[in-house]
């Protein structure tokens, strides 16, 4: 799963990718010391399947993508301000 920060000037501070059958988000893929600056990309390695993706920006706003189908060639998502929850 490739996630590119398309939030204009906002940094992404948290990235969550969880199987759609999970009830909790799990761990933050950025960790405690990393941020995703505007225009930058993070790759999260997961097996093919159906996933829910959520990112949280520096202001605490969240952006979610539910039911993303990750195939053998992966999946790309660029959250934008219009994706805000």
HELIX and SHEET records of a PDB file:
HELIX    1   1 UNK A   81  UNK A   83  5                                   3    
SHEET    1   A 3 UNK A  41  UNK A  43  0                                        
SHEET    2   A 3 UNK A   2  UNK A   4 -1                                        
SHEET    3   A 3 UNK A  76  UNK A  77  1                                        
SHEET    1   B 3 UNK A  12  UNK A  19  0                                        
SHEET    2   B 3 UNK A  49  UNK A  57 -1                                        
SHEET    3   B 3 UNK A  62  UNK A  70 -1                                        
END                                                                             
